[in-house]
């Protein structure tokens, strides 16, 4: 079995609901965050475009790019 190359599009005549768009997470400077892989940290820089931010996890500083999967605001 192989994976589909792209998700199917929603037809307007379908009796099923259209898939919901994912909610984009917003973080600001100084927010405390929890990351599934890196642990607890603090946002120390946010790019003007909002596409990435720099997070201090204590032992390392990591640049995290949008859509910020696995990261949650505390």
Buried (B, 14 or more C-beta within 10 A) or exposed (E): EEEEEEEEEEEEEEEEEEEEEEEEEEBEEEBEBEBEEBEEBBBEEBEEEEEBBBBBBEEEEEEBEBEBEEBEEE
